[in-house]
Amino acid sequence: MRPRTWVLVLAAVFALLQLANVNGRDTPDTKNYLSYALDLRGDEKREAAAATIDYVCEGRADIAHRRQNVNVARFHAPSPDQRVTEECQAELWREVDRRLRAGETSGHTGPFASERFRRIFEARPGYPALLMPFVAAFGVTWGIWLSSVLVAGAGGVLAFLILRTLSAPPAVALTGQALFYVLPCGTTAMRPMSEGLLLALTLVALWGCALAVGGRVRAGGALVGGALVLLFTVKHSQALFLGLCLAVACAVAAVRRKRPGRAAPRVIGVVAAVAALATVLVAELLHYPSTTESLQDLLTEHYTRPDRARPWPEFWQLEGNFWVEWLRRQSRQPLFVAALAAGAWGVLRQRPAFAGFLLAAAFSGVLNQAGHPDPHIGDRLLVLAWLLPVVGLPLLLEPVIGARGPAADVRLPGPLWEGTHATRG
């Protein structure tokens, strides 16, 4: 089969496997994103809250049912679905009713938490805007599932396109697509929260970097700039991190070259630096929550406790404690660290001109995690670092599979995976 066919097959297989878990993927953030999307659809506050609560409680009941089915002591007991659903709805409606009676109806997000906490999600319209047409057309449950499948599937396709643009053979590029699906990238992208869109847009930026390295500097710069603009709407702090990391990588590349640098790092560096500066300025103009406000959110457990008088010293102490604990856990299960090392080795050895961009994107995930040093959140904040093995690991296979082929045609639009040729820069 042609590479294009294999791309579609891998994406289709991934989508079919996701039918095993249509419900039960939500996180605490999902309530805010979903109620925001329903508000954009035109629902009233109570109506949006009701649909959100039904979705969350349906997921909890589904998880409880599956757990009981494999409980050696209770697998023959009556299904807990109704009990779990009623308890969940009672718990969430108590908070929503209290806040609605208090007149907390401003903004787009439902009153599931304090207005101060909801302001964080008011500054992230990108994911709810993506979600809205799907829930409007297919309902909440299937709309969320379908949008997640498309975002996650697109992430795998983008990994393939990046590797083909870097002249990797089709088999190597398909390996990158498969790795995106089977590593935590695919699992995280399927969850109804912003991280899937962050992954996809970061891959778009990396594709732009690959195009620039291959000689299509203008097209590459446009993709990087567009991705950073869209990232601002999804999570402006991540747009800042990625812009800064790409700008630093380009600056390092320029300093290391003894002769005048090529256009790719120069253009990408300027675009990234301008985007990072614009992110700071626009966020200030829009009165988005500040860094200090984010620290208070972290240290007060989403404003459920009094504000800390000296947040920065406490934050740095927590930061140190977090990474010590993180390293301890990684030493016990070092798969992530080993995958990062292998991915870095692969891209540095096989595509050194692109290595700085990929390392920068991965490090933006480290910065994202460093801004939220809370192990209870899980690894979803660090998921962007998995893009390093997604792209770098397949490149280690290239000497085994065969010499690199010609760069994929980078004309936009047009088929990018058919093995056509383009001039390398």
N, C-alpha and C positions, 0 to 999 in steps of 0.2 A: 504494500500500500504506500501511497505518497505520504510525505511528512504531514501535509495538511490533514489527511485522513486520520493519522495517528493522533494528532493534536485533538481533534474532535472526539475520537474514541476515548482517550484518557479523560477528557473533561466530562464526557457522558457517563463513564464508569464511576468517576468521582461523584457526580450528581446522583446517580442511582443508589450508591452506598449511603448517601445522606438521608435517604428515605427511612433508614433504620431509626433515626432520631429526629422526627419532625418537631416534637415538643421537648421541653426540659432543657433547652440550651440557654435560657435567659440568665442574666446577671442582675445585681441590684441596679446597675445603670440602665438596664433595658426599660424599666418603667418610665424613666425620664425621656428617653429617646422615642419610645413608642407613643406616649401621650403627646409629645411634641408633634410627631407625624400626624396623629389623629386630629390635633388642633389645626394643622395646616390643611387637612381634608375638610375642615369646616365643622367638626364635632364641638358640641358644648363641653364645658369643663367636666361636668358629671358624666356625660355620655362617654367622653374620652377616657375618664378614669375607670368607668365600668368595663369598657372593652379591654383596657390594659390589665385590670385586676382579673378578669376572666382568663386572659392569656397566661398570666403568671401562675394563677392557681391551677389551671389545667396542666401546666408543665410540672408543678410540684406534685400533683396527684399522679401523673404519669410516672414520675421518678419513684414515688413511693410504691406504686403498683409493681414496677419492675424489680425493685429491691426486695419486696416481699416474696415475689415469685422464686427468688433464689435464696431465701432465708431458710436454713435447714430446720428451724423450729416453727416457722409460721407460714410456709409456702402453701399449706392447705387451709389457712384461715380465710375468712371473707375478705373481699377486696377493700382496701382502705381508701378508695377513690373519693367516695362521698364525704367521709369524715375529714380527709385532708383538704378537700376543696372548701368545705364549710368553715373549717378553722382558718384557712388562708384568707378567705373572703372577709371573715369577721375581723381578722387582724388588720388587713389593709383598709377596710372601710372605716374602722374606728378613727384611723389617722386622717383619712381623706375627709370624712364628715366633719371632724373637729376643725380642720383648716378651712373647709368651705363655709362653715358657720361663722368663722372668724373673718370671712371676706377675702381670703387669699386666692384671688382669681386672676391675678395679673400674670403676664407672660404667656408663653406657649406650653410649658411643661405642666403636668398635673401636680396637684398639691400633695405629693407623697413625702415631702420633706420641707424644711424651712425655706423661705424665700431666698435667704442668703446662699444656701446650698444650690438651689435651682438656678441661680444666676450663672453658675459654672456651665450648665447645659444650655442656657439661653444663648451662650456665646459659641455654640456648636451646631449651627443649623444644617450643616452639610449632610450628615447621615440621616436626620429626619426628612430632609428634602428628597433624598434618594428613596427612602422607605415609603413615603406617602403614596406615590402612584401605584405601588405594588399592593399595599393594604387596601387602597381604594378599589382596585380592580379584582383582587383575589381574596379579600378578607384578611383578617389579622394573621391567623396561623399560617396559611399558605402564602400570603404575601411576604411575611418575614422570611419564611423558608426559601422561597424562590429568589428573593433579592439577595439572600446570603449565598445561595448556590451560584448565582451569576457573578457576584463579587469575588468569591473564592475561585470559581472557575477562571475568571479573567486574570486573577493573580498567577495561576499556573501558565496560562497562555503568554502572559507578559514575560515570565521567566524564560519560556521558550524563545520568544522574540529577541530578548536580550542576548542570549547565547548565540542565536543565528546571526544577529547583527555583528557579534564578535567573531564571526567566521567559524564557529564551532560546527562540526558535522551534525546532521539531523538527529542521529542517535544520542549524541551528547546533549543537545538541546531538549530532546524529549525526556532525558533523565532529569534535567533541571525542572521541567514541568511536573514530573512524577514526584520529585522530592518536595516540591511546594505543597502537594496534596497530602503526602504521608507524614511530613514533619509537622511540628506544632503550628506552622503557618496555616495549613488547611483547616485544622481544628478551630483555631482562633478566628479565622476569617468567617467561619460558619456561625459564630455566635452573634446574636443581635446586639451589637455595640459598634463603636467607631473603629476598632482595630482592623477589621477586614478592609475597610476603605483606606485606612492609613497604609496598610501593606500594598494595596493596589496602586495608590498614588505614588508611593515611594518607588515602586517598580517602574512606573511611568517615567519618573525622574531619572532612574538608572538607565532606562532605555534611551532617553535623551542623551545621557552621557556616552552611551555606547555609540549612538549615531554620530556624536561629535568626534569621538575618537576615530571613527571610520571615515571621517572627512565631511560629513553632513553637519557642519557646525551650526548653521542657522536653524535647521530643523531640530537639532538636538537642544539648542538653547531655548527654542520656543516650547518644546516639551517640558524641559526642566522648569521654566518660568510658569507655564500653565499648571503643572503639578503642584508647585509651591503655592500658587494662588488658591487652588482648590483645597489643598491641605489646610490653609488658613481657615476655611469655612468649616472644616471637620474638627480640627483641634489646633488652634493657633500656636500653642507651645511647641508642637511637633514640627510645624512649618518653620519655626525659629530654629529648632535644633538641627533639622536637616539642612536648612540654608547655611547656618554657621559651619556645620561639618563639611559640606561641599566646598564652601569658600576657603576654609583652612586647608583642605586637601589640595585645592588648586594653587594656593599660595605656596605650600610646601613643594609641590611639583615645579613651580616656577623658580624657586630658590635653588633647587637641586640641579637644574639644567645650567650648564656652563654657557651654552649659546642661546640666542633668542628663542623663547618658547614657542611651541606650536599654538595654533589658534584655539584648539579645543579647551585646554585648561583655562586659558585667559577668558574666553567668552563665558564658559560655565561659571567660573569664579565670580565674574562681574554680575551675572544674573543672580547667582545664589546670594552674594553679599547685598545686592539691592533688595532682594526679596526679604532677607533677614531684617534689614533696617526698616523696610516698609511694614513688616509684621509688627515690630515694636511700636512704630508711630501710629498705625491704624488701630491697633489694640488699645492704645492710650486714648485716641480720639473717640473710640466707641465705648470707652469706660469699661473695658473687660476686666474681670477680676485680676488683681495684681499678684505678683509673686508672693508678697507677704500674706495676702488673703489665701493663697493656695497653701502656704505653710500652716496657717491657722486651721484650715479645713483638715489637713493631715493630722495635726497635733491635738485637735479637739474632737476627733472622730466624727467628722462632718458636722461640726458646730453643735454637737450634743453636750459638750462641756464648756466651761468658761474659757475665753481666749487666754493664750499664754502671754505673760508679760514680756518674756525674752525668747521669742520663737527661734531666732537664728542660732544661738548657742545650743539650744535643745535639738534643733534640726541637725546640726553637724555632729552632735553626739550620737543621735539616732542613725545618721548616715554611716558613721564608722561601725556601729554595732551591726547594722544591716549587712554590710559587705563582708564582715568577719563571719557572720552566720551563713551568708550565701556561699562563701568559699568553703566553709565546713561541709555544707550539704553537697556542693559540687565535688568535693574530694571523695565523697561516699558514692556518688553516681555521676561520674565525669563525662557522660555522653555529650552534653552540650559543649563543654570546653574542648573536648576532642574534635567535635564537628566544626567548631569555630577555627581551631588550629588547622585542620585539614582544608577547610574552605579558603583560609588565608593563604596557605601554601599553594593551593591550586591556582588561584587567580594571580598571585605574585609571580609564580613560575611561568604560567602559560600566557597571561595577558597583563604584563606589568603596567602598560599604559592605562588600563582600566581599573587596576587594583585600588588606587587611591579613592576613586569614586565609590566602589563597593564597600571598602573599609569605612568610609565616612558615613554611608547610609546605615551600616550595621552599628556604628558607634552612636548614631542618633538614638537608637533603641536603648543603648546603655544610659544615655543622658535622660531619656524618658523614665527609665526605672530609677535612676538616681534622684529624680525629682519627687519620687513617691516611694521612699524606702520602707515599705510595709510588706512583709512576707505573706500576710494574709490575702493580699490582692492576687497572689499567684504570679505566674510567669508571663501573663498576657502583655504587660508593659514592656517586657524585654523581647517580645516576639520579633521585632524588626531585625534584631541581631541574627536571627535564623536565616535571613536572606544571604548572609555570607556563605554558609554551606550550600544553600539552594543553588547559587550560581557558581561558587568556587569548587565544590566537590565534583560536579560533572566534568570540569576541565581537567581533573586528574586522570579521567578516563581517556582523554584524547590521544595520548601516545599509544594506548592499547587498541583503540578503535581505528586510528589512522591519522595521517597528517591533516591539519586543518584545511578546510575548503575555502573557496572564495567567500568574501563577505556577502551576506544576503542583500538583495536589492532594498535600499532604504528609501525609495521613492514613496511619498505619502500623497494619497492613499495608493494601495496596490498590494498584491500578495507578497508577503515577506518571508515565506517559508518554502518557496518552490525551488530553491537552489539557483536562482538567477544571480548575475554577477554585478558587482559595483566596484568602482575604483577605490582602493584602500588609501586612506590618508596617512 
